């Protein structure tokens, strides 16, 4: 007879392999309700009119784990475990953050980070992704198949492009914050980790490390997409490509370089 750990792993394996259509559509609807922050799993907002609507259906921000609503927190606590699945990862970070922090006040720098966090969160949610975490000036997002089946590589790439646009990389005068990004697809472990009420959804595995390295190697305004993710996302085969030696990796990796077009200025 399977123990609790095996049952949790079986739950996540089935959940990730057989996406719940109702959840995908419900999450898409909730992500359009106004106000941040949001639950990282169902995308329901916690404040404003959207937060009021959440509370009316019995979903509110957990006091023990503010990253999730009470309904989703109960799922994480009940099903503590995860499973291996093919998914896509996106990393994006602010370029020249040390110089930025040096030349503005700590309050102004915090406000810049808050603006980036808000823009990044909204962009990830609108592309059916999940914010795994923010670490300093870096975003880590995951696009598991449960929210879009085989479409996750295309959604990760679309999210990276949208993030470039929302941070102003199409603006002829330059972005309000310069970022570089990386996208990769591969076999990841996705599930709930932690103890007691301090349980988090996260993703681990080699693709996470590769994606982080790609983002670090990208120039400001550039998205480096691994050849594997680019093929699965259906990117144009004529896009610029190059081969990179990534720190800690024994083999080089082929990548596709993407940039958003800068709008032409009127004469």
Secondary structure by P-SEA (a helix, b strand, c coil): cccaaaaaaaaaaaaaacccaaaaaaaaaaaaccccccccccccccccaaaaaaaaaccccccccccccaaaaaaaaaccbbbbbbbbbbbbbbcaaaaaaacccaaaaaaaaaaaaaaaaaaaaaaccccccccccbbbbbbcccccccaaaaaaaaaaaaaaaaaccccccccccccccccccccccccccccccccccccccaaaaaaaaaaaaccccbbbbcaaaaaaacccccccccccccccccbbbbbbbbbcccccccc
